[in-house]
Amino acid sequence: MKNRLSYKNILLLILFISILFFYSYTSPLFAGSALLSWNAPSTNEDGTPLTDLAGYKIYYGTATGN
């Protein structure tokens, strides 16, 4: 009987740890947000009107430069 009880406790512990692990990665507490804004350029560096802008490149990551 003792072996059966300890086996049940081990299974409950594994289940509890699994739920805790899963919740920690799906919890909204780890969510973040960012507000991005910029002024679109209208002139080149030499002062001439900018007429050939095809789009913007936006880079994102968890650290600067990544």
mmCIF file of the N, C-alpha and C atoms, coordinates in Angstrom:
data_MODEL
# 
_entry.id   MODEL 
# 
loop_
_atom_site.group_PDB 
_atom_site.id 
_atom_site.type_symbol 
_atom_site.label_atom_id 
_atom_site.label_alt_id 
_atom_site.label_comp_id 
_atom_site.label_asym_id 
_atom_site.label_entity_id 
_atom_site.label_seq_id 
_atom_site.pdbx_PDB_ins_code 
_atom_site.Cartn_x 
_atom_site.Cartn_y 
_atom_site.Cartn_z 
_atom_site.occupancy 
_atom_site.B_iso_or_equiv 
_atom_site.pdbx_formal_charge 
_atom_site.auth_seq_id 
_atom_site.auth_comp_id 
_atom_site.auth_asym_id 
_atom_site.auth_atom_id 
_atom_site.pdbx_PDB_model_num 
ATOM 1   N N  . MET A 1 1  ? 0.821  -1.194 0.000   1.00 0.00 ? 1  MET A N  1 
ATOM 2   C CA . MET A 1 1  ? 0.000  0.000  0.000   1.00 0.00 ? 1  MET A CA 1 
ATOM 3   C C  . MET A 1 1  ? 0.868  1.262  0.000   1.00 0.00 ? 1  MET A C  1 
ATOM 4   N N  . LYS A 1 2  ? 1.973  1.226  0.721   1.00 0.00 ? 2  LYS A N  1 
ATOM 5   C CA . LYS A 1 2  ? 2.845  2.388  0.781   1.00 0.00 ? 2  LYS A CA 1 
ATOM 6   C C  . LYS A 1 2  ? 3.439  2.708  -0.594  1.00 0.00 ? 2  LYS A C  1 
ATOM 7   N N  . ASN A 1 3  ? 3.839  1.697  -1.358  1.00 0.00 ? 3  ASN A N  1 
ATOM 8   C CA . ASN A 1 3  ? 4.385  1.932  -2.692  1.00 0.00 ? 3  ASN A CA 1 
ATOM 9   C C  . ASN A 1 3  ? 3.357  2.576  -3.605  1.00 0.00 ? 3  ASN A C  1 
ATOM 10  N N  . ARG A 1 4  ? 2.124  2.160  -3.495  1.00 0.00 ? 4  ARG A N  1 
ATOM 11  C CA . ARG A 1 4  ? 1.073  2.716  -4.327  1.00 0.00 ? 4  ARG A CA 1 
ATOM 12  C C  . ARG A 1 4  ? 0.828  4.185  -3.974  1.00 0.00 ? 4  ARG A C  1 
ATOM 13  N N  . LEU A 1 5  ? 0.878  4.517  -2.707  1.00 0.00 ? 5  LEU A N  1 
ATOM 14  C CA . LEU A 1 5  ? 0.668  5.882  -2.272  1.00 0.00 ? 5  LEU A CA 1 
ATOM 15  C C  . LEU A 1 5  ? 1.806  6.791  -2.722  1.00 0.00 ? 5  LEU A C  1 
ATOM 16  N N  . SER A 1 6  ? 3.022  6.354  -2.604  1.00 0.00 ? 6  SER A N  1 
ATOM 17  C CA . SER A 1 6  ? 4.146  7.186  -3.030  1.00 0.00 ? 6  SER A CA 1 
ATOM 18  C C  . SER A 1 6  ? 4.156  7.338  -4.552  1.00 0.00 ? 6  SER A C  1 
ATOM 19  N N  . TYR A 1 7  ? 3.766  6.321  -5.272  1.00 0.00 ? 7  TYR A N  1 
ATOM 20  C CA . TYR A 1 7  ? 3.673  6.405  -6.730  1.00 0.00 ? 7  TYR A CA 1 
ATOM 21  C C  . TYR A 1 7  ? 2.628  7.452  -7.114  1.00 0.00 ? 7  TYR A C  1 
ATOM 22  N N  . LYS A 1 8  ? 1.516  7.477  -6.406  1.00 0.00 ? 8  LYS A N  1 
ATOM 23  C CA . LYS A 1 8  ? 0.465  8.448  -6.675  1.00 0.00 ? 8  LYS A CA 1 
ATOM 24  C C  . LYS A 1 8  ? 0.971  9.864  -6.372  1.00 0.00 ? 8  LYS A C  1 
ATOM 25  N N  . ASN A 1 9  ? 1.711  10.018 -5.291  1.00 0.00 ? 9  ASN A N  1 
ATOM 26  C CA . ASN A 1 9  ? 2.251  11.334 -4.945  1.00 0.00 ? 9  ASN A CA 1 
ATOM 27  C C  . ASN A 1 9  ? 3.244  11.823 -5.997  1.00 0.00 ? 9  ASN A C  1 
ATOM 28  N N  . ILE A 1 10 ? 4.045  10.912 -6.501  1.00 0.00 ? 10 ILE A N  1 
ATOM 29  C CA . ILE A 1 10 ? 5.006  11.284 -7.550  1.00 0.00 ? 10 ILE A CA 1 
ATOM 30  C C  . ILE A 1 10 ? 4.270  11.726 -8.805  1.00 0.00 ? 10 ILE A C  1 
ATOM 31  N N  . LEU A 1 11 ? 3.231  11.026 -9.184  1.00 0.00 ? 11 LEU A N  1 
ATOM 32  C CA . LEU A 1 11 ? 2.452  11.419 -10.356 1.00 0.00 ? 11 LEU A CA 1 
ATOM 33  C C  . LEU A 1 11 ? 1.789  12.778 -10.155 1.00 0.00 ? 11 LEU A C  1 
ATOM 34  N N  . LEU A 1 12 ? 1.260  13.017 -8.962  1.00 0.00 ? 12 LEU A N  1 
ATOM 35  C CA . LEU A 1 12 ? 0.653  14.316 -8.685  1.00 0.00 ? 12 LEU A CA 1 
ATOM 36  C C  . LEU A 1 12 ? 1.688  15.444 -8.732  1.00 0.00 ? 12 LEU A C  1 
ATOM 37  N N  . LEU A 1 13 ? 2.863  15.170 -8.214  1.00 0.00 ? 13 LEU A N  1 
ATOM 38  C CA . LEU A 1 13 ? 3.930  16.168 -8.255  1.00 0.00 ? 13 LEU A CA 1 
ATOM 39  C C  . LEU A 1 13 ? 4.342  16.475 -9.698  1.00 0.00 ? 13 LEU A C  1 
ATOM 40  N N  . ILE A 1 14 ? 4.480  15.466 -10.510 1.00 0.00 ? 14 ILE A N  1 
ATOM 41  C CA . ILE A 1 14 ? 4.825  15.666 -11.927 1.00 0.00 ? 14 ILE A CA 1 
ATOM 42  C C  . ILE A 1 14 ? 3.730  16.444 -12.632 1.00 0.00 ? 14 ILE A C  1 
ATOM 43  N N  . LEU A 1 15 ? 2.476  16.133 -12.349 1.00 0.00 ? 15 LEU A N  1 
ATOM 44  C CA . LEU A 1 15 ? 1.357  16.853 -12.951 1.00 0.00 ? 15 LEU A CA 1 
ATOM 45  C C  . LEU A 1 15 ? 1.376  18.324 -12.525 1.00 0.00 ? 15 LEU A C  1 
ATOM 46  N N  . PHE A 1 16 ? 1.593  18.581 -11.242 1.00 0.00 ? 16 PHE A N  1 
ATOM 47  C CA . PHE A 1 16 ? 1.640  19.943 -10.734 1.00 0.00 ? 16 PHE A CA 1 
ATOM 48  C C  . PHE A 1 16 ? 2.772  20.739 -11.386 1.00 0.00 ? 16 PHE A C  1 
ATOM 49  N N  . ILE A 1 17 ? 3.937  20.167 -11.478 1.00 0.00 ? 17 ILE A N  1 
ATOM 50  C CA . ILE A 1 17 ? 5.081  20.848 -12.091 1.00 0.00 ? 17 ILE A CA 1 
ATOM 51  C C  . ILE A 1 17 ? 4.816  21.106 -13.573 1.00 0.00 ? 17 ILE A C  1 
ATOM 52  N N  . SER A 1 18 ? 4.194  20.154 -14.252 1.00 0.00 ? 18 SER A N  1 
ATOM 53  C CA . SER A 1 18 ? 3.877  20.334 -15.672 1.00 0.00 ? 18 SER A CA 1 
ATOM 54  C C  . SER A 1 18 ? 2.897  21.480 -15.874 1.00 0.00 ? 18 SER A C  1 
ATOM 55  N N  . ILE A 1 19 ? 1.882  21.542 -15.033 1.00 0.00 ? 19 ILE A N  1 
ATOM 56  C CA . ILE A 1 19 ? 0.898  22.629 -15.139 1.00 0.00 ? 19 ILE A CA 1 
ATOM 57  C C  . ILE A 1 19 ? 1.558  23.969 -14.836 1.00 0.00 ? 19 ILE A C  1 
ATOM 58  N N  . LEU A 1 20 ? 2.379  24.018 -13.818 1.00 0.00 ? 20 LEU A N  1 
ATOM 59  C CA . LEU A 1 20 ? 3.077  25.245 -13.456 1.00 0.00 ? 20 LEU A CA 1 
ATOM 60  C C  . LEU A 1 20 ? 4.004  25.699 -14.583 1.00 0.00 ? 20 LEU A C  1 
ATOM 61  N N  . PHE A 1 21 ? 4.728  24.776 -15.179 1.00 0.00 ? 21 PHE A N  1 
ATOM 62  C CA . PHE A 1 21 ? 5.631  25.079 -16.286 1.00 0.00 ? 21 PHE A CA 1 
ATOM 63  C C  . PHE A 1 21 ? 4.853  25.602 -17.487 1.00 0.00 ? 21 PHE A C  1 
ATOM 64  N N  . PHE A 1 22 ? 3.749  24.936 -17.831 1.00 0.00 ? 22 PHE A N  1 
ATOM 65  C CA . PHE A 1 22 ? 2.934  25.352 -18.964 1.00 0.00 ? 22 PHE A CA 1 
ATOM 66  C C  . PHE A 1 22 ? 2.341  26.732 -18.719 1.00 0.00 ? 22 PHE A C  1 
ATOM 67  N N  . TYR A 1 23 ? 1.833  26.969 -17.523 1.00 0.00 ? 23 TYR A N  1 
ATOM 68  C CA . TYR A 1 23 ? 1.209  28.249 -17.211 1.00 0.00 ? 23 TYR A CA 1 
ATOM 69  C C  . TYR A 1 23 ? 2.224  29.390 -17.254 1.00 0.00 ? 23 TYR A C  1 
ATOM 70  N N  . SER A 1 24 ? 3.433  29.128 -16.815 1.00 0.00 ? 24 SER A N  1 
ATOM 71  C CA . SER A 1 24 ? 4.432  30.198 -16.791 1.00 0.00 ? 24 SER A CA 1 
ATOM 72  C C  . SER A 1 24 ? 4.791  30.672 -18.193 1.00 0.00 ? 24 SER A C  1 
ATOM 73  N N  . TYR A 1 25 ? 4.667  29.819 -19.210 1.00 0.00 ? 25 TYR A N  1 
ATOM 74  C CA . TYR A 1 25 ? 4.985  30.223 -20.577 1.00 0.00 ? 25 TYR A CA 1 
ATOM 75  C C  . TYR A 1 25 ? 3.784  30.740 -21.336 1.00 0.00 ? 25 TYR A C  1 
ATOM 76  N N  . THR A 1 26 ? 2.576  30.552 -20.830 1.00 0.00 ? 26 THR A N  1 
ATOM 77  C CA . THR A 1 26 ? 1.392  31.052 -21.519 1.00 0.00 ? 26 THR A CA 1 
ATOM 78  C C  . THR A 1 26 ? 0.734  32.180 -20.753 1.00 0.00 ? 26 THR A C  1 
ATOM 79  N N  . SER A 1 27 ? 1.295  32.554 -19.633 1.00 0.00 ? 27 SER A N  1 
ATOM 80  C CA . SER A 1 27 ? 0.719  33.592 -18.786 1.00 0.00 ? 27 SER A CA 1 
ATOM 81  C C  . SER A 1 27 ? 0.873  34.961 -19.445 1.00 0.00 ? 27 SER A C  1 
ATOM 82  N N  . PRO A 1 28 ? -0.150 35.792 -19.343 1.00 0.00 ? 28 PRO A N  1 
ATOM 83  C CA . PRO A 1 28 ? -0.036 37.138 -19.892 1.00 0.00 ? 28 PRO A CA 1 
ATOM 84  C C  . PRO A 1 28 ? 0.956  38.013 -19.126 1.00 0.00 ? 28 PRO A C  1 
ATOM 85  N N  . LEU A 1 29 ? 1.450  37.548 -17.996 1.00 0.00 ? 29 LEU A N  1 
ATOM 86  C CA . LEU A 1 29 ? 2.423  38.325 -17.247 1.00 0.00 ? 29 LEU A CA 1 
ATOM 87  C C  . LEU A 1 29 ? 3.735  38.494 -18.006 1.00 0.00 ? 29 LEU A C  1 
ATOM 88  N N  . PHE A 1 30 ? 3.997  37.619 -18.962 1.00 0.00 ? 30 PHE A N  1 
ATOM 89  C CA . PHE A 1 30 ? 5.227  37.674 -19.726 1.00 0.00 ? 30 PHE A CA 1 
ATOM 90  C C  . PHE A 1 30 ? 5.045  38.406 -21.054 1.00 0.00 ? 30 PHE A C  1 
ATOM 91  N N  . ALA A 1 31 ? 3.863  38.938 -21.293 1.00 0.00 ? 31 ALA A N  1 
ATOM 92  C CA . ALA A 1 31 ? 3.603  39.647 -22.541 1.00 0.00 ? 31 ALA A CA 1 
ATOM 93  C C  . ALA A 1 31 ? 4.166  41.053 -22.459 1.00 0.00 ? 31 ALA A C  1 
ATOM 94  N N  . GLY A 1 32 ? 4.518  41.600 -23.574 1.00 0.00 ? 32 GLY A N  1 
ATOM 95  C CA . GLY A 1 32 ? 5.025  42.960 -23.624 1.00 0.00 ? 32 GLY A CA 1 
ATOM 96  C C  . GLY A 1 32 ? 4.400  43.704 -24.780 1.00 0.00 ? 32 GLY A C  1 
ATOM 97  N N  . SER A 1 33 ? 4.596  44.969 -24.797 1.00 0.00 ? 33 SER A N  1 
ATOM 98  C CA . SER A 1 33 ? 4.073  45.756 -25.902 1.00 0.00 ? 33 SER A CA 1 
ATOM 99  C C  . SER A 1 33 ? 5.036  46.910 -26.182 1.00 0.00 ? 33 SER A C  1 
ATOM 100 N N  . ALA A 1 34 ? 4.918  47.443 -27.358 1.00 0.00 ? 34 ALA A N  1 
ATOM 101 C CA . ALA A 1 34 ? 5.758  48.569 -27.752 1.00 0.00 ? 34 ALA A CA 1 
ATOM 102 C C  . ALA A 1 34 ? 4.945  49.482 -28.661 1.00 0.00 ? 34 ALA A C  1 
ATOM 103 N N  . LEU A 1 35 ? 5.187  50.740 -28.549 1.00 0.00 ? 35 LEU A N  1 
ATOM 104 C CA . LEU A 1 35 ? 4.550  51.725 -29.410 1.00 0.00 ? 35 LEU A CA 1 
ATOM 105 C C  . LEU A 1 35 ? 5.626  52.305 -30.317 1.00 0.00 ? 35 LEU A C  1 
ATOM 106 N N  . LEU A 1 36 ? 5.422  52.162 -31.607 1.00 0.00 ? 36 LEU A N  1 
ATOM 107 C CA . LEU A 1 36 ? 6.402  52.658 -32.580 1.00 0.00 ? 36 LEU A CA 1 
ATOM 108 C C  . LEU A 1 36 ? 5.815  53.840 -33.322 1.00 0.00 ? 36 LEU A C  1 
ATOM 109 N N  . SER A 1 37 ? 6.649  54.836 -33.548 1.00 0.00 ? 37 SER A N  1 
ATOM 110 C CA . SER A 1 37 ? 6.223  55.966 -34.365 1.00 0.00 ? 37 SER A CA 1 
ATOM 111 C C  . SER A 1 37 ? 7.452  56.602 -34.998 1.00 0.00 ? 37 SER A C  1 
ATOM 112 N N  . TRP A 1 38 ? 7.261  57.250 -36.108 1.00 0.00 ? 38 TRP A N  1 
ATOM 113 C CA . TRP A 1 38 ? 8.343  57.955 -36.784 1.00 0.00 ? 38 TRP A CA 1 
ATOM 114 C C  . TRP A 1 38 ? 7.751  58.948 -37.752 1.00 0.00 ? 38 TRP A C  1 
ATOM 115 N N  . ASN A 1 39 ? 8.555  59.888 -38.125 1.00 0.00 ? 39 ASN A N  1 
ATOM 116 C CA . ASN A 1 39 ? 8.172  60.851 -39.156 1.00 0.00 ? 39 ASN A CA 1 
ATOM 117 C C  . ASN A 1 39 ? 8.794  60.388 -40.459 1.00 0.00 ? 39 ASN A C  1 
ATOM 118 N N  . ALA A 1 40 ? 7.971  60.217 -41.462 1.00 0.00 ? 40 ALA A N  1 
ATOM 119 C CA . ALA A 1 40 ? 8.459  59.761 -42.760 1.00 0.00 ? 40 ALA A CA 1 
ATOM 120 C C  . ALA A 1 40 ? 9.369  60.827 -43.365 1.00 0.00 ? 40 ALA A C  1 
ATOM 121 N N  . PRO A 1 41 ? 10.500 60.414 -43.897 1.00 0.00 ? 41 PRO A N  1 
ATOM 122 C CA . PRO A 1 41 ? 11.395 61.399 -44.512 1.00 0.00 ? 41 PRO A CA 1 
ATOM 123 C C  . PRO A 1 41 ? 10.795 61.961 -45.798 1.00 0.00 ? 41 PRO A C  1 
ATOM 124 N N  . SER A 1 42 ? 11.076 63.222 -46.051 1.00 0.00 ? 42 SER A N  1 
ATOM 125 C CA . SER A 1 42 ? 10.580 63.842 -47.289 1.00 0.00 ? 42 SER A CA 1 
ATOM 126 C C  . SER A 1 42 ? 11.712 64.369 -48.159 1.00 0.00 ? 42 SER A C  1 
ATOM 127 N N  . THR A 1 43 ? 12.918 64.381 -47.603 1.00 0.00 ? 43 THR A N  1 
ATOM 128 C CA . THR A 1 43 ? 14.072 64.841 -48.374 1.00 0.00 ? 43 THR A CA 1 
ATOM 129 C C  . THR A 1 43 ? 15.241 63.882 -48.182 1.00 0.00 ? 43 THR A C  1 
ATOM 130 N N  . ASN A 1 44 ? 16.116 63.859 -49.178 1.00 0.00 ? 44 ASN A N  1 
ATOM 131 C CA . ASN A 1 44 ? 17.359 63.102 -49.079 1.00 0.00 ? 44 ASN A CA 1 
ATOM 132 C C  . ASN A 1 44 ? 18.326 63.849 -48.167 1.00 0.00 ? 44 ASN A C  1 
ATOM 133 N N  . GLU A 1 45 ? 19.441 63.237 -47.857 1.00 0.00 ? 45 GLU A N  1 
ATOM 134 C CA . GLU A 1 45 ? 20.436 63.875 -46.989 1.00 0.00 ? 45 GLU A CA 1 
ATOM 135 C C  . GLU A 1 45 ? 21.001 65.156 -47.596 1.00 0.00 ? 45 GLU A C  1 
ATOM 136 N N  . ASP A 1 46 ? 21.013 65.231 -48.925 1.00 0.00 ? 46 ASP A N  1 
ATOM 137 C CA . ASP A 1 46 ? 21.552 66.437 -49.574 1.00 0.00 ? 46 ASP A CA 1 
ATOM 138 C C  . ASP A 1 46 ? 20.491 67.531 -49.745 1.00 0.00 ? 46 ASP A C  1 
ATOM 139 N N  . GLY A 1 47 ? 19.267 67.309 -49.245 1.00 0.00 ? 47 GLY A N  1 
ATOM 140 C CA . GLY A 1 47 ? 18.215 68.321 -49.307 1.00 0.00 ? 47 GLY A CA 1 
ATOM 141 C C  . GLY A 1 47 ? 17.286 68.206 -50.492 1.00 0.00 ? 47 GLY A C  1 
ATOM 142 N N  . THR A 1 48 ? 17.576 67.339 -51.450 1.00 0.00 ? 48 THR A N  1 
ATOM 143 C CA . THR A 1 48 ? 16.698 67.171 -52.601 1.00 0.00 ? 48 THR A CA 1 
ATOM 144 C C  . THR A 1 48 ? 15.451 66.377 -52.184 1.00 0.00 ? 48 THR A C  1 
ATOM 145 N N  . PRO A 1 49 ? 14.341 66.603 -52.900 1.00 0.00 ? 49 PRO A N  1 
ATOM 146 C CA . PRO A 1 49 ? 13.105 65.894 -52.545 1.00 0.00 ? 49 PRO A CA 1 
ATOM 147 C C  . PRO A 1 49 ? 13.261 64.367 -52.677 1.00 0.00 ? 49 PRO A C  1 
ATOM 148 N N  . LEU A 1 50 ? 12.704 63.652 -51.759 1.00 0.00 ? 50 LEU A N  1 
ATOM 149 C CA . LEU A 1 50 ? 12.741 62.193 -51.772 1.00 0.00 ? 50 LEU A CA 1 
ATOM 150 C C  . LEU A 1 50 ? 11.588 61.686 -52.629 1.00 0.00 ? 50 LEU A C  1 
ATOM 151 N N  . THR A 1 51 ? 11.922 61.056 -53.744 1.00 0.00 ? 51 THR A N  1 
ATOM 152 C CA . THR A 1 51 ? 10.876 60.612 -54.674 1.00 0.00 ? 51 THR A CA 1 
ATOM 153 C C  . THR A 1 51 ? 10.898 59.110 -54.918 1.00 0.00 ? 51 THR A C  1 
ATOM 154 N N  . ASP A 1 52 ? 11.919 58.417 -54.426 1.00 0.00 ? 52 ASP A N  1 
ATOM 155 C CA . ASP A 1 52 ? 12.045 56.998 -54.754 1.00 0.00 ? 52 ASP A CA 1 
ATOM 156 C C  . ASP A 1 52 ? 11.987 56.069 -53.531 1.00 0.00 ? 52 ASP A C  1 
ATOM 157 N N  . LEU A 1 53 ? 11.320 56.509 -52.473 1.00 0.00 ? 53 LEU A N  1 
ATOM 158 C CA . LEU A 1 53 ? 11.210 55.679 -51.271 1.00 0.00 ? 53 LEU A CA 1 
ATOM 159 C C  . LEU A 1 53 ? 10.264 54.514 -51.554 1.00 0.00 ? 53 LEU A C  1 
ATOM 160 N N  . ALA A 1 54 ? 10.756 53.288 -51.416 1.00 0.00 ? 54 ALA A N  1 
ATOM 161 C CA . ALA A 1 54 ? 9.953  52.108 -51.735 1.00 0.00 ? 54 ALA A CA 1 
ATOM 162 C C  . ALA A 1 54 ? 9.298  51.491 -50.502 1.00 0.00 ? 54 ALA A C  1 
ATOM 163 N N  . GLY A 1 55 ? 9.754  51.828 -49.307 1.00 0.00 ? 55 GLY A N  1 
ATOM 164 C CA . GLY A 1 55 ? 9.168  51.250 -48.098 1.00 0.00 ? 55 GLY A CA 1 
ATOM 165 C C  . GLY A 1 55 ? 10.104 51.408 -46.919 1.00 0.00 ? 55 GLY A C  1 
ATOM 166 N N  . TYR A 1 56 ? 9.766  50.718 -45.857 1.00 0.00 ? 56 TYR A N  1 
ATOM 167 C CA . TYR A 1 56 ? 10.564 50.760 -44.627 1.00 0.00 ? 56 TYR A CA 1 
ATOM 168 C C  . TYR A 1 56 ? 10.940 49.341 -44.234 1.00 0.00 ? 56 TYR A C  1 
ATOM 169 N N  . LYS A 1 57 ? 12.028 49.204 -43.537 1.00 0.00 ? 57 LYS A N  1 
ATOM 170 C CA . LYS A 1 57 ? 12.415 47.927 -42.949 1.00 0.00 ? 57 LYS A CA 1 
ATOM 171 C C  . LYS A 1 57 ? 12.312 48.076 -41.439 1.00 0.00 ? 57 LYS A C  1 
ATOM 172 N N  . ILE A 1 58 ? 11.590 47.171 -40.818 1.00 0.00 ? 58 ILE A N  1 
ATOM 173 C CA . ILE A 1 58 ? 11.436 47.187 -39.367 1.00 0.00 ? 58 ILE A CA 1 
ATOM 174 C C  . ILE A 1 58 ? 12.056 45.920 -38.828 1.00 0.00 ? 58 ILE A C  1 
ATOM 175 N N  . TYR A 1 59 ? 12.999 46.049 -37.939 1.00 0.00 ? 59 TYR A N  1 
ATOM 176 C CA . TYR A 1 59 ? 13.661 44.912 -37.306 1.00 0.00 ? 59 TYR A CA 1 
ATOM 177 C C  . TYR A 1 59 ? 13.172 44.807 -35.870 1.00 0.00 ? 59 TYR A C  1 
ATOM 178 N N  . TYR A 1 60 ? 13.018 43.587 -35.408 1.00 0.00 ? 60 TYR A N  1 
ATOM 179 C CA . TYR A 1 60 ? 12.592 43.405 -34.020 1.00 0.00 ? 60 TYR A CA 1 
ATOM 180 C C  . TYR A 1 60 ? 13.295 42.213 -33.415 1.00 0.00 ? 60 TYR A C  1 
ATOM 181 N N  . GLY A 1 61 ? 13.367 42.173 -32.129 1.00 0.00 ? 61 GLY A N  1 
ATOM 182 C CA . GLY A 1 61 ? 14.016 41.076 -31.420 1.00 0.00 ? 61 GLY A CA 1 
ATOM 183 C C  . GLY A 1 61 ? 13.949 41.327 -29.928 1.00 0.00 ? 61 GLY A C  1 
ATOM 184 N N  . THR A 1 62 ? 14.584 40.465 -29.177 1.00 0.00 ? 62 THR A N  1 
ATOM 185 C CA . THR A 1 62 ? 14.543 40.573 -27.734 1.00 0.00 ? 62 THR A CA 1 
ATOM 186 C C  . THR A 1 62 ? 15.703 41.394 -27.182 1.00 0.00 ? 62 THR A C  1 
ATOM 187 N N  . ALA A 1 63 ? 16.645 41.761 -28.032 1.00 0.00 ? 63 ALA A N  1 
ATOM 188 C CA . ALA A 1 63 ? 17.776 42.578 -27.595 1.00 0.00 ? 63 ALA A CA 1 
ATOM 189 C C  . ALA A 1 63 ? 18.148 43.541 -28.710 1.00 0.00 ? 63 ALA A C  1 
ATOM 190 N N  . THR A 1 64 ? 18.801 44.607 -28.350 1.00 0.00 ? 64 THR A N  1 
ATOM 191 C CA . THR A 1 64 ? 19.209 45.608 -29.328 1.00 0.00 ? 64 THR A CA 1 
ATOM 192 C C  . THR A 1 64 ? 20.125 44.970 -30.383 1.00 0.00 ? 64 THR A C  1 
ATOM 193 N N  . GLY A 1 65 ? 19.828 45.242 -31.643 1.00 0.00 ? 65 GLY A N  1 
ATOM 194 C CA . GLY A 1 65 ? 20.645 44.729 -32.729 1.00 0.00 ? 65 GLY A CA 1 
ATOM 195 C C  . GLY A 1 65 ? 20.270 43.327 -33.200 1.00 0.00 ? 65 GLY A C  1 
ATOM 196 N N  . ASN A 1 66 ? 19.311 42.714 -32.578 1.00 0.00 ? 66 ASN A N  1 
ATOM 197 C CA . ASN A 1 66 ? 18.876 41.359 -32.983 1.00 0.00 ? 66 ASN A CA 1 
ATOM 198 C C  . ASN A 1 66 ? 17.530 41.412 -33.653 1.00 0.00 ? 66 ASN A C  1 
# 
